[in-house]
């Protein structure tokens, strides 16, 4: 169990690279004489699937892997289009395959921690703005350039790294590790100084992201199915001496030229963004929500320091309303998933993307309510807890990303990278005029303007709920076969 915790992680991969397969061996690298015998000695038809039952495998370790393991699945036959020969297609060993039966809750926790550690950087910078303006003698708008550049990194990075993670020959897990390591290292020069103050916020990012890096290095496994099966095919070719053993992704990649790969990595996220109406409309809407959030962060400085006369060191506490709101919505959201949404799943465990829209419609309605509450409750005569309660509602409004992943499962990484590009572009640009807008219009009317903008996008969720399936069927890239 202890060894399994490190299986197929970056730590295990590093040891295997340095010392060979005796460290953290895969199941097919252990002593499985029957499997090897069949694959070496049997001239298997490409249309035949070799099945091993529990009684066929004498090794107790192998017996624990699966009760009925599919070693090579070849129905229908697959052909190696590059060599013209039939290929034996590698698949999972069964439902308990150790390479696919990950602890999903543990992986989800690490993914959430990684997301939190990286995206905290944009929000926490806002709390240090007064210190930046004071030390460098610049205006609020100039100080916000740091936030704009930071968020622009969110915009550009996923456009390359996310599609790259879909290439079967490339690990997904090292992309997480290397990019996070660069993120951690770049915090050090910013945080180091002869005194603290606003730099404490950068230190907090450094501590959290550094801890996350260590955790992922030792415990985050490879989760790309195409890469796992690609490497499994490589191992079995080495073990059996049979060059026709290949994975499906390997066969598909054999027909691709370097130009095709470059187009997939660099062009596809942009083409999906602007050629698919569903993707474009949802990305613009989610980008708007993202922009509203960043504009809002800027208003907190004006409100709680200017109106309620909080000390600058206390400004970060004003964001706790959003934090609490996110956690408060979890129980009713889970109840909705269990009692309302789960009965709508089909026998394959799949859900039509449009079935996710009712809760998104509710979230779309809450956004303008939240903005109006926050904007017009801001009076010196009104207790500060009232606008903070209003801000807590914002954490209940983001339910649209699942629709994109469900509608475009084959291109999920590219679609979500495009979404990241659009929303980060909005998030980088909008804060630059936030200070002028709030000071010239006043917090109440500025919030009203943003609320009206949010209202203009409410019909998107309703229209997708009603006509989303029709749009998916009309698309060449969206999935059509949900029953």
ROVEXKOL-844834 format. One record per residue (C-alpha): residue number from 1; chain; x, y, z. Coordinates in steps of 0.05 Angstrom, whole numbers, plus 5000, padded with zeros to 4 digits. Example, Ala and Ser with C-alpha at 12.3 -4.5 7.8 and 13.67 -1.06 7.14 Angstrom:
2
nudren i->1 ch->A x->5246 y->4910 z->5156
nudren i->2 ch->A x->5273 y->4979 z->5143
This chain:
483
nudren i->1 ch->A x->5000 y->5000 z->5000
nudren i->2 ch->A x->5057 y->5048 z->5018
nudren i->3 ch->A x->5093 y->5033 z->4952
nudren i->4 ch->A x->5028 y->5041 z->4913
nudren i->5 ch->A x->5023 y->5113 z->4938
nudren i->6 ch->A x->5085 y->5130 z->4897
nudren i->7 ch->A x->5067 y->5089 z->4835
nudren i->8 ch->A x->5075 y->5125 z->4769
nudren i->9 ch->A x->5090 y->5191 z->4802
nudren i->10 ch->A x->5146 y->5239 z->4782
nudren i->11 ch->A x->5187 y->5212 z->4840
nudren i->12 ch->A x->5178 y->5140 z->4817
nudren i->13 ch->A x->5193 y->5160 z->4745
nudren i->14 ch->A x->5258 y->5194 z->4765
nudren i->15 ch->A x->5281 y->5133 z->4803
nudren i->16 ch->A x->5264 y->5087 z->4745
nudren i->17 ch->A x->5300 y->5132 z->4697
nudren i->18 ch->A x->5362 y->5131 z->4741
nudren i->19 ch->A x->5363 y->5059 z->4766
nudren i->20 ch->A x->5318 y->5019 z->4719
nudren i->21 ch->A x->5252 y->4983 z->4727
nudren i->22 ch->A x->5270 y->4948 z->4792
nudren i->23 ch->A x->5242 y->5010 z->4827
nudren i->24 ch->A x->5166 y->5015 z->4827
nudren i->25 ch->A x->5156 y->4962 z->4773
nudren i->26 ch->A x->5091 y->4960 z->4734
nudren i->27 ch->A x->5047 y->4899 z->4737
nudren i->28 ch->A x->5069 y->4876 z->4668
nudren i->29 ch->A x->5142 y->4880 z->4689
nudren i->30 ch->A x->5132 y->4829 z->4745
nudren i->31 ch->A x->5137 y->4755 z->4735
nudren i->32 ch->A x->5075 y->4737 z->4695
nudren i->33 ch->A x->5098 y->4674 z->4659
nudren i->34 ch->A x->5031 y->4655 z->4629
nudren i->35 ch->A x->5020 y->4723 z->4600
nudren i->36 ch->A x->5089 y->4725 z->4570
nudren i->37 ch->A x->5083 y->4654 z->4544
nudren i->38 ch->A x->5018 y->4668 z->4508
nudren i->39 ch->A x->5043 y->4733 z->4478
nudren i->40 ch->A x->5109 y->4701 z->4456
nudren i->41 ch->A x->5086 y->4633 z->4432
nudren i->42 ch->A x->5014 y->4643 z->4406
nudren i->43 ch->A x->5006 y->4670 z->4336
nudren i->44 ch->A x->4946 y->4712 z->4355
nudren i->45 ch->A x->4898 y->4736 z->4302
nudren i->46 ch->A x->4890 y->4811 z->4304
nudren i->47 ch->A x->4815 y->4800 z->4313
nudren i->48 ch->A x->4825 y->4754 z->4373
nudren i->49 ch->A x->4826 y->4781 z->4444
nudren i->50 ch->A x->4870 y->4743 z->4493
nudren i->51 ch->A x->4833 y->4734 z->4558
nudren i->52 ch->A x->4866 y->4710 z->4622
nudren i->53 ch->A x->4822 y->4688 z->4680
nudren i->54 ch->A x->4844 y->4686 z->4752
nudren i->55 ch->A x->4860 y->4611 z->4747
nudren i->56 ch->A x->4906 y->4623 z->4688
nudren i->57 ch->A x->4954 y->4667 z->4727
nudren i->58 ch->A x->4994 y->4628 z->4779
nudren i->59 ch->A x->5030 y->4688 z->4808
nudren i->60 ch->A x->4994 y->4714 z->4871
nudren i->61 ch->A x->5015 y->4786 z->4857
nudren i->62 ch->A x->4987 y->4781 z->4787
nudren i->63 ch->A x->4924 y->4748 z->4814
nudren i->64 ch->A x->4910 y->4809 z->4855
nudren i->65 ch->A x->4912 y->4853 z->4795
nudren i->66 ch->A x->4846 y->4831 z->4763
nudren i->67 ch->A x->4798 y->4773 z->4762
nudren i->68 ch->A x->4793 y->4775 z->4686
nudren i->69 ch->A x->4848 y->4814 z->4652
nudren i->70 ch->A x->4847 y->4834 z->4580
nudren i->71 ch->A x->4919 y->4833 z->4557
nudren i->72 ch->A x->4907 y->4851 z->4485
nudren i->73 ch->A x->4840 y->4876 z->4459
nudren i->74 ch->A x->4832 y->4871 z->4384
nudren i->75 ch->A x->4759 y->4877 z->4366
nudren i->76 ch->A x->4754 y->4901 z->4313
nudren i->77 ch->A x->4824 y->4892 z->4283
nudren i->78 ch->A x->4869 y->4952 z->4282
nudren i->79 ch->A x->4921 y->4962 z->4228
nudren i->80 ch->A x->4986 y->4998 z->4232
nudren i->81 ch->A x->4977 y->5047 z->4175
nudren i->82 ch->A x->5051 y->5064 z->4174
nudren i->83 ch->A x->5077 y->4993 z->4163
nudren i->84 ch->A x->5015 y->4962 z->4133
nudren i->85 ch->A x->5016 y->4905 z->4184
nudren i->86 ch->A x->4962 y->4887 z->4233
nudren i->87 ch->A x->4976 y->4911 z->4303
nudren i->88 ch->A x->4959 y->4879 z->4369
nudren i->89 ch->A x->4921 y->4933 z->4407
nudren i->90 ch->A x->4938 y->4943 z->4481
nudren i->91 ch->A x->4882 y->4961 z->4528
nudren i->92 ch->A x->4868 y->4962 z->4603
nudren i->93 ch->A x->4876 y->4896 z->4641
nudren i->94 ch->A x->4806 y->4904 z->4671
nudren i->95 ch->A x->4766 y->4947 z->4720
nudren i->96 ch->A x->4819 y->4938 z->4774
nudren i->97 ch->A x->4879 y->4952 z->4731
nudren i->98 ch->A x->4930 y->4984 z->4778
nudren i->99 ch->A x->4950 y->5034 z->4725
nudren i->100 ch->A x->4879 y->5061 z->4718
nudren i->101 ch->A x->4846 y->5050 z->4786
nudren i->102 ch->A x->4873 y->5113 z->4819
nudren i->103 ch->A x->4848 y->5142 z->4884
nudren i->104 ch->A x->4804 y->5194 z->4851
nudren i->105 ch->A x->4792 y->5234 z->4915
nudren i->106 ch->A x->4867 y->5239 z->4929
nudren i->107 ch->A x->4881 y->5261 z->4857
nudren i->108 ch->A x->4824 y->5310 z->4860
nudren i->109 ch->A x->4850 y->5340 z->4925
nudren i->110 ch->A x->4920 y->5350 z->4895
nudren i->111 ch->A x->4890 y->5381 z->4831
nudren i->112 ch->A x->4847 y->5429 z->4872
nudren i->113 ch->A x->4907 y->5447 z->4915
nudren i->114 ch->A x->4949 y->5461 z->4853
nudren i->115 ch->A x->4894 y->5505 z->4824
nudren i->116 ch->A x->4885 y->5542 z->4889
nudren i->117 ch->A x->4960 y->5554 z->4899
nudren i->118 ch->A x->4969 y->5582 z->4829
nudren i->119 ch->A x->4906 y->5623 z->4823
nudren i->120 ch->A x->4914 y->5651 z->4893
nudren i->121 ch->A x->4971 y->5692 z->4864
nudren i->122 ch->A x->4926 y->5738 z->4825
nudren i->123 ch->A x->4878 y->5751 z->4883
nudren i->124 ch->A x->4930 y->5759 z->4937
nudren i->125 ch->A x->4967 y->5812 z->4898
nudren i->126 ch->A x->4907 y->5858 z->4907
nudren i->127 ch->A x->4915 y->5858 z->4982
nudren i->128 ch->A x->4986 y->5885 z->4973
nudren i->129 ch->A x->4968 y->5941 z->4926
nudren i->130 ch->A x->4971 y->5997 z->4978
nudren i->131 ch->A x->5041 y->5975 z->4996
nudren i->132 ch->A x->5062 y->5974 z->4923
nudren i->133 ch->A x->5036 y->6044 z->4909
nudren i->134 ch->A x->5068 y->6071 z->4973
nudren i->135 ch->A x->5137 y->6040 z->4963
nudren i->136 ch->A x->5145 y->6054 z->4889
nudren i->137 ch->A x->5106 y->6120 z->4889
nudren i->138 ch->A x->5060 y->6100 z->4832
nudren i->139 ch->A x->4985 y->6106 z->4820
nudren i->140 ch->A x->4936 y->6049 z->4831
nudren i->141 ch->A x->4930 y->6038 z->4756
nudren i->142 ch->A x->5006 y->6031 z->4749
nudren i->143 ch->A x->5008 y->5984 z->4808
nudren i->144 ch->A x->4955 y->5941 z->4774
nudren i->145 ch->A x->5001 y->5928 z->4715
nudren i->146 ch->A x->5033 y->5874 z->4759
nudren i->147 ch->A x->4966 y->5840 z->4765
nudren i->148 ch->A x->4953 y->5847 z->4690
nudren i->149 ch->A x->5019 y->5815 z->4671
nudren i->150 ch->A x->5008 y->5760 z->4721
nudren i->151 ch->A x->4939 y->5743 z->4694
nudren i->152 ch->A x->4965 y->5747 z->4623
nudren i->153 ch->A x->5009 y->5688 z->4641
nudren i->154 ch->A x->4946 y->5649 z->4655
nudren i->155 ch->A x->4923 y->5669 z->4586
nudren i->156 ch->A x->4984 y->5644 z->4547
nudren i->157 ch->A x->5009 y->5583 z->4586
nudren i->158 ch->A x->4949 y->5536 z->4577
nudren i->159 ch->A x->4947 y->5549 z->4502
nudren i->160 ch->A x->5012 y->5510 z->4495
nudren i->161 ch->A x->5014 y->5464 z->4556
nudren i->162 ch->A x->4942 y->5438 z->4555
nudren i->163 ch->A x->4942 y->5413 z->4483
nudren i->164 ch->A x->5012 y->5385 z->4494
nudren i->165 ch->A x->4984 y->5342 z->4550
nudren i->166 ch->A x->4939 y->5308 z->4499
nudren i->167 ch->A x->4998 y->5281 z->4459
nudren i->168 ch->A x->5005 y->5207 z->4480
nudren i->169 ch->A x->5081 y->5207 z->4477
nudren i->170 ch->A x->5085 y->5264 z->4527
nudren i->171 ch->A x->5071 y->5255 z->4601
nudren i->172 ch->A x->5017 y->5299 z->4631
nudren i->173 ch->A x->5044 y->5295 z->4702
nudren i->174 ch->A x->5114 y->5325 z->4687
nudren i->175 ch->A x->5080 y->5385 z->4654
nudren i->176 ch->A x->5046 y->5399 z->4721
nudren i->177 ch->A x->5112 y->5390 z->4759
nudren i->178 ch->A x->5157 y->5431 z->4713
nudren i->179 ch->A x->5109 y->5489 z->4704
nudren i->180 ch->A x->5094 y->5492 z->4779
nudren i->181 ch->A x->5169 y->5490 z->4794
nudren i->182 ch->A x->5180 y->5550 z->4749
nudren i->183 ch->A x->5123 y->5586 z->4784
nudren i->184 ch->A x->5154 y->5572 z->4852
nudren i->185 ch->A x->5224 y->5594 z->4832
nudren i->186 ch->A x->5198 y->5660 z->4803
nudren i->187 ch->A x->5166 y->5678 z->4869
nudren i->188 ch->A x->5233 y->5679 z->4905
nudren i->189 ch->A x->5263 y->5743 z->4874
nudren i->190 ch->A x->5198 y->5781 z->4886
nudren i->191 ch->A x->5191 y->5758 z->4958
nudren i->192 ch->A x->5263 y->5771 z->4979
nudren i->193 ch->A x->5273 y->5840 z->5008
nudren i->194 ch->A x->5304 y->5877 z->5066
nudren i->195 ch->A x->5235 y->5888 z->5096
nudren i->196 ch->A x->5167 y->5857 z->5090
nudren i->197 ch->A x->5100 y->5892 z->5084
nudren i->198 ch->A x->5066 y->5878 z->5017
nudren i->199 ch->A x->5119 y->5825 z->5002
nudren i->200 ch->A x->5087 y->5780 z->5054
nudren i->201 ch->A x->5033 y->5764 z->5003
nudren i->202 ch->A x->5086 y->5737 z->4955
nudren i->203 ch->A x->5117 y->5696 z->5011
nudren i->204 ch->A x->5050 y->5664 z->5025
nudren i->205 ch->A x->5044 y->5644 z->4952
nudren i->206 ch->A x->5115 y->5616 z->4954
nudren i->207 ch->A x->5101 y->5574 z->5016
nudren i->208 ch->A x->5035 y->5546 z->4990
nudren i->209 ch->A x->5060 y->5532 z->4919
nudren i->210 ch->A x->5125 y->5502 z->4945
nudren i->211 ch->A x->5086 y->5454 z->4990
nudren i->212 ch->A x->5042 y->5436 z->4931
nudren i->213 ch->A x->5103 y->5423 z->4888
nudren i->214 ch->A x->5132 y->5374 z->4939
nudren i->215 ch->A x->5065 y->5339 z->4946
nudren i->216 ch->A x->5055 y->5331 z->4871
nudren i->217 ch->A x->5127 y->5308 z->4861
nudren i->218 ch->A x->5118 y->5249 z->4908
nudren i->219 ch->A x->5045 y->5231 z->4901
nudren i->220 ch->A x->5013 y->5256 z->4836
nudren i->221 ch->A x->5008 y->5199 z->4786
nudren i->222 ch->A x->5005 y->5201 z->4711
nudren i->223 ch->A x->4931 y->5206 z->4691
nudren i->224 ch->A x->4933 y->5210 z->4615
nudren i->225 ch->A x->4903 y->5144 z->4591
nudren i->226 ch->A x->4935 y->5150 z->4523
nudren i->227 ch->A x->5005 y->5160 z->4553
nudren i->228 ch->A x->4996 y->5103 z->4603
nudren i->229 ch->A x->4976 y->5054 z->4548
nudren i->230 ch->A x->5030 y->5081 z->4502
nudren i->231 ch->A x->5084 y->5064 z->4554
nudren i->232 ch->A x->5051 y->4997 z->4569
nudren i->233 ch->A x->5056 y->4978 z->4496
nudren i->234 ch->A x->5130 y->4998 z->4497
nudren i->235 ch->A x->5143 y->4954 z->4558
nudren i->236 ch->A x->5106 y->4894 z->4528
nudren i->237 ch->A x->5144 y->4900 z->4462
nudren i->238 ch->A x->5208 y->4897 z->4502
nudren i->239 ch->A x->5185 y->4838 z->4545
nudren i->240 ch->A x->5155 y->4796 z->4489
nudren i->241 ch->A x->5198 y->4817 z->4430
nudren i->242 ch->A x->5134 y->4827 z->4390
nudren i->243 ch->A x->5138 y->4892 z->4350
nudren i->244 ch->A x->5064 y->4890 z->4331
nudren i->245 ch->A x->5041 y->4907 z->4401
nudren i->246 ch->A x->5016 y->4978 z->4401
nudren i->247 ch->A x->4967 y->5025 z->4435
nudren i->248 ch->A x->4910 y->5059 z->4398
nudren i->249 ch->A x->4942 y->5127 z->4408
nudren i->250 ch->A x->5008 y->5102 z->4381
nudren i->251 ch->A x->4974 y->5076 z->4318
nudren i->252 ch->A x->4938 y->5142 z->4308
nudren i->253 ch->A x->5002 y->5181 z->4320
nudren i->254 ch->A x->5038 y->5141 z->4266
nudren i->255 ch->A x->4997 y->5176 z->4212
nudren i->256 ch->A x->5012 y->5245 z->4239
nudren i->257 ch->A x->5066 y->5289 z->4210
nudren i->258 ch->A x->5104 y->5341 z->4252
nudren i->259 ch->A x->5060 y->5393 z->4219
nudren i->260 ch->A x->4997 y->5357 z->4244
nudren i->261 ch->A x->5025 y->5354 z->4314
nudren i->262 ch->A x->5043 y->5428 z->4313
nudren i->263 ch->A x->4973 y->5446 z->4288
nudren i->264 ch->A x->4941 y->5404 z->4343
nudren i->265 ch->A x->4983 y->5437 z->4397
nudren i->266 ch->A x->4985 y->5510 z->4374
nudren i->267 ch->A x->4925 y->5520 z->4328
nudren i->268 ch->A x->4870 y->5475 z->4354
nudren i->269 ch->A x->4855 y->5514 z->4419
nudren i->270 ch->A x->4846 y->5578 z->4378
nudren i->271 ch->A x->4805 y->5545 z->4323
nudren i->272 ch->A x->4759 y->5513 z->4373
nudren i->273 ch->A x->4751 y->5580 z->4407
nudren i->274 ch->A x->4728 y->5618 z->4346
nudren i->275 ch->A x->4698 y->5564 z->4301
nudren i->276 ch->A x->4652 y->5532 z->4352
nudren i->277 ch->A x->4593 y->5577 z->4371
nudren i->278 ch->A x->4581 y->5540 z->4437
nudren i->279 ch->A x->4653 y->5548 z->4458
nudren i->280 ch->A x->4658 y->5621 z->4437
nudren i->281 ch->A x->4594 y->5643 z->4471
nudren i->282 ch->A x->4608 y->5606 z->4536
nudren i->283 ch->A x->4680 y->5630 z->4537
nudren i->284 ch->A x->4659 y->5702 z->4529
nudren i->285 ch->A x->4607 y->5694 z->4585
nudren i->286 ch->A x->4656 y->5659 z->4632
nudren i->287 ch->A x->4707 y->5712 z->4614
nudren i->288 ch->A x->4657 y->5765 z->4635
nudren i->289 ch->A x->4646 y->5731 z->4702
nudren i->290 ch->A x->4722 y->5727 z->4711
nudren i->291 ch->A x->4730 y->5801 z->4694
nudren i->292 ch->A x->4674 y->5820 z->4743
nudren i->293 ch->A x->4711 y->5782 z->4797
nudren i->294 ch->A x->4776 y->5820 z->4785
nudren i->295 ch->A x->4742 y->5887 z->4780
nudren i->296 ch->A x->4708 y->5870 z->4845
nudren i->297 ch->A x->4774 y->5856 z->4879
nudren i->298 ch->A x->4795 y->5927 z->4863
nudren i->299 ch->A x->4731 y->5956 z->4893
nudren i->300 ch->A x->4746 y->5923 z->4960
nudren i->301 ch->A x->4805 y->5971 z->4970
nudren i->302 ch->A x->4761 y->6031 z->4956
nudren i->303 ch->A x->4704 y->6006 z->4999
nudren i->304 ch->A x->4735 y->5977 z->5062
nudren i->305 ch->A x->4794 y->6025 z->5067
nudren i->306 ch->A x->4759 y->6087 z->5041
nudren i->307 ch->A x->4689 y->6079 z->5070
nudren i->308 ch->A x->4698 y->6034 z->5131
nudren i->309 ch->A x->4769 y->6059 z->5146
nudren i->310 ch->A x->4800 y->5990 z->5155
nudren i->311 ch->A x->4875 y->5986 z->5162
nudren i->312 ch->A x->4909 y->5962 z->5099
nudren i->313 ch->A x->4934 y->5900 z->5136
nudren i->314 ch->A x->4862 y->5879 z->5148
nudren i->315 ch->A x->4840 y->5886 z->5075
nudren i->316 ch->A x->4851 y->5812 z->5060
nudren i->317 ch->A x->4797 y->5794 z->5112
nudren i->318 ch->A x->4744 y->5825 z->5068
nudren i->319 ch->A x->4752 y->5768 z->5018
nudren i->320 ch->A x->4731 y->5716 z->5069
nudren i->321 ch->A x->4658 y->5727 z->5050
nudren i->322 ch->A x->4671 y->5696 z->4981
nudren i->323 ch->A x->4710 y->5640 z->5014
nudren i->324 ch->A x->4654 y->5624 z->5063
nudren i->325 ch->A x->4602 y->5629 z->5007
nudren i->326 ch->A x->4638 y->5576 z->4966
nudren i->327 ch->A x->4636 y->5527 z->5024
nudren i->328 ch->A x->4564 y->5542 z->5043
nudren i->329 ch->A x->4540 y->5525 z->4973
nudren i->330 ch->A x->4574 y->5456 z->4973
nudren i->331 ch->A x->4520 y->5418 z->5014
nudren i->332 ch->A x->4460 y->5442 z->4972
nudren i->333 ch->A x->4500 y->5433 z->4908
nudren i->334 ch->A x->4518 y->5361 z->4926
nudren i->335 ch->A x->4445 y->5348 z->4945
nudren i->336 ch->A x->4424 y->5374 z->4877
nudren i->337 ch->A x->4475 y->5329 z->4842
nudren i->338 ch->A x->4451 y->5268 z->4881
nudren i->339 ch->A x->4376 y->5276 z->4881
nudren i->340 ch->A x->4364 y->5314 z->4816
nudren i->341 ch->A x->4422 y->5303 z->4768
nudren i->342 ch->A x->4446 y->5233 z->4783
nudren i->343 ch->A x->4379 y->5199 z->4763
nudren i->344 ch->A x->4388 y->5229 z->4694
nudren i->345 ch->A x->4454 y->5193 z->4680
nudren i->346 ch->A x->4448 y->5137 z->4628
nudren i->347 ch->A x->4471 y->5065 z->4637
nudren i->348 ch->A x->4541 y->5085 z->4615
nudren i->349 ch->A x->4547 y->5136 z->4670
nudren i->350 ch->A x->4541 y->5194 z->4622
nudren i->351 ch->A x->4499 y->5257 z->4626
nudren i->352 ch->A x->4476 y->5303 z->4571
nudren i->353 ch->A x->4513 y->5368 z->4577
nudren i->354 ch->A x->4448 y->5407 z->4575
nudren i->355 ch->A x->4426 y->5375 z->4640
nudren i->356 ch->A x->4479 y->5416 z->4675
nudren i->357 ch->A x->4448 y->5481 z->4653
nudren i->358 ch->A x->4391 y->5489 z->4704
nudren i->359 ch->A x->4439 y->5501 z->4761
nudren i->360 ch->A x->4480 y->5547 z->4715
nudren i->361 ch->A x->4417 y->5588 z->4702
nudren i->362 ch->A x->4408 y->5597 z->4777
nudren i->363 ch->A x->4481 y->5619 z->4782
nudren i->364 ch->A x->4471 y->5669 z->4725
nudren i->365 ch->A x->4413 y->5700 z->4762
nudren i->366 ch->A x->4453 y->5707 z->4827
nudren i->367 ch->A x->4510 y->5747 z->4795
nudren i->368 ch->A x->4471 y->5812 z->4785
nudren i->369 ch->A x->4436 y->5804 z->4853
nudren i->370 ch->A x->4504 y->5797 z->4886
nudren i->371 ch->A x->4532 y->5859 z->4851
nudren i->372 ch->A x->4472 y->5903 z->4867
nudren i->373 ch->A x->4471 y->5880 z->4940
nudren i->374 ch->A x->4545 y->5894 z->4949
nudren i->375 ch->A x->4543 y->5961 z->4912
nudren i->376 ch->A x->4483 y->5993 z->4946
nudren i->377 ch->A x->4496 y->5967 z->5016
nudren i->378 ch->A x->4560 y->6006 z->5020
nudren i->379 ch->A x->4546 y->6063 z->5069
nudren i->380 ch->A x->4584 y->6085 z->5130
nudren i->381 ch->A x->4518 y->6077 z->5168
nudren i->382 ch->A x->4511 y->6004 z->5145
nudren i->383 ch->A x->4552 y->5952 z->5182
nudren i->384 ch->A x->4609 y->5924 z->5141
nudren i->385 ch->A x->4583 y->5853 z->5148
nudren i->386 ch->A x->4524 y->5869 z->5101
nudren i->387 ch->A x->4565 y->5880 z->5037
nudren i->388 ch->A x->4609 y->5820 z->5056
nudren i->389 ch->A x->4547 y->5776 z->5060
nudren i->390 ch->A x->4528 y->5802 z->4991
nudren i->391 ch->A x->4597 y->5785 z->4965
nudren i->392 ch->A x->4591 y->5714 z->4991
nudren i->393 ch->A x->4538 y->5699 z->4939
nudren i->394 ch->A x->4589 y->5706 z->4883
nudren i->395 ch->A x->4620 y->5639 z->4902
nudren i->396 ch->A x->4556 y->5604 z->4881
nudren i->397 ch->A x->4556 y->5625 z->4808
nudren i->398 ch->A x->4606 y->5584 z->4768
nudren i->399 ch->A x->4577 y->5521 z->4738
nudren i->400 ch->A x->4591 y->5526 z->4663
nudren i->401 ch->A x->4660 y->5494 z->4655
nudren i->402 ch->A x->4631 y->5424 z->4661
nudren i->403 ch->A x->4587 y->5437 z->4601
nudren i->404 ch->A x->4648 y->5450 z->4557
nudren i->405 ch->A x->4684 y->5387 z->4579
nudren i->406 ch->A x->4622 y->5344 z->4569
nudren i->407 ch->A x->4605 y->5373 z->4501
nudren i->408 ch->A x->4677 y->5366 z->4475
nudren i->409 ch->A x->4707 y->5307 z->4512
nudren i->410 ch->A x->4757 y->5290 z->4456
nudren i->411 ch->A x->4784 y->5361 z->4456
nudren i->412 ch->A x->4772 y->5377 z->4530
nudren i->413 ch->A x->4843 y->5402 z->4544
nudren i->414 ch->A x->4843 y->5447 z->4482
nudren i->415 ch->A x->4773 y->5474 z->4496
nudren i->416 ch->A x->4790 y->5489 z->4568
nudren i->417 ch->A x->4856 y->5521 z->4547
nudren i->418 ch->A x->4817 y->5566 z->4501
nudren i->419 ch->A x->4770 y->5583 z->4557
nudren i->420 ch->A x->4830 y->5600 z->4601
nudren i->421 ch->A x->4856 y->5645 z->4546
nudren i->422 ch->A x->4792 y->5685 z->4539
nudren i->423 ch->A x->4776 y->5692 z->4613
nudren i->424 ch->A x->4848 y->5711 z->4630
nudren i->425 ch->A x->4847 y->5763 z->4574
nudren i->426 ch->A x->4785 y->5793 z->4605
nudren i->427 ch->A x->4813 y->5787 z->4675
nudren i->428 ch->A x->4879 y->5821 z->4655
nudren i->429 ch->A x->4846 y->5880 z->4620
nudren i->430 ch->A x->4786 y->5899 z->4663
nudren i->431 ch->A x->4822 y->5917 z->4728
nudren i->432 ch->A x->4860 y->5972 z->4692
nudren i->433 ch->A x->4798 y->6015 z->4689
nudren i->434 ch->A x->4766 y->5990 z->4753
nudren i->435 ch->A x->4794 y->6045 z->4798
nudren i->436 ch->A x->4772 y->6101 z->4752
nudren i->437 ch->A x->4703 y->6070 z->4742
nudren i->438 ch->A x->4689 y->6062 z->4816
nudren i->439 ch->A x->4715 y->6131 z->4835
nudren i->440 ch->A x->4679 y->6168 z->4779
nudren i->441 ch->A x->4612 y->6131 z->4780
nudren i->442 ch->A x->4611 y->6114 z->4854
nudren i->443 ch->A x->4609 y->6043 z->4880
nudren i->444 ch->A x->4534 y->6037 z->4875
nudren i->445 ch->A x->4526 y->6059 z->4802
nudren i->446 ch->A x->4590 y->6023 z->4780
nudren i->447 ch->A x->4562 y->5958 z->4810
nudren i->448 ch->A x->4496 y->5971 z->4775
nudren i->449 ch->A x->4531 y->5978 z->4708
nudren i->450 ch->A x->4566 y->5911 z->4720
nudren i->451 ch->A x->4501 y->5879 z->4742
nudren i->452 ch->A x->4466 y->5902 z->4678
nudren i->453 ch->A x->4523 y->5873 z->4637
nudren i->454 ch->A x->4514 y->5807 z->4674
nudren i->455 ch->A x->4439 y->5809 z->4661
nudren i->456 ch->A x->4452 y->5814 z->4586
nudren i->457 ch->A x->4486 y->5746 z->4588
nudren i->458 ch->A x->4433 y->5709 z->4628
nudren i->459 ch->A x->4396 y->5685 z->4565
nudren i->460 ch->A x->4459 y->5646 z->4544
nudren i->461 ch->A x->4448 y->5592 z->4597
nudren i->462 ch->A x->4374 y->5588 z->4580
nudren i->463 ch->A x->4385 y->5582 z->4505
nudren i->464 ch->A x->4439 y->5528 z->4515
nudren i->465 ch->A x->4392 y->5489 z->4558
nudren i->466 ch->A x->4338 y->5491 z->4504
nudren i->467 ch->A x->4380 y->5489 z->4440
nudren i->468 ch->A x->4447 y->5462 z->4462
nudren i->469 ch->A x->4435 y->5392 z->4436
nudren i->470 ch->A x->4417 y->5419 z->4367
nudren i->471 ch->A x->4481 y->5460 z->4366
nudren i->472 ch->A x->4523 y->5400 z->4387
nudren i->473 ch->A x->4494 y->5356 z->4332
nudren i->474 ch->A x->4509 y->5410 z->4281
nudren i->475 ch->A x->4582 y->5413 z->4304
nudren i->476 ch->A x->4636 y->5369 z->4274
nudren i->477 ch->A x->4676 y->5368 z->4338
nudren i->478 ch->A x->4624 y->5364 z->4394
nudren i->479 ch->A x->4600 y->5297 z->4419
nudren i->480 ch->A x->4532 y->5275 z->4390
nudren i->481 ch->A x->4518 y->5206 z->4419
nudren i->482 ch->A x->4491 y->5221 z->4488
nudren i->483 ch->A x->4427 y->5181 z->4499
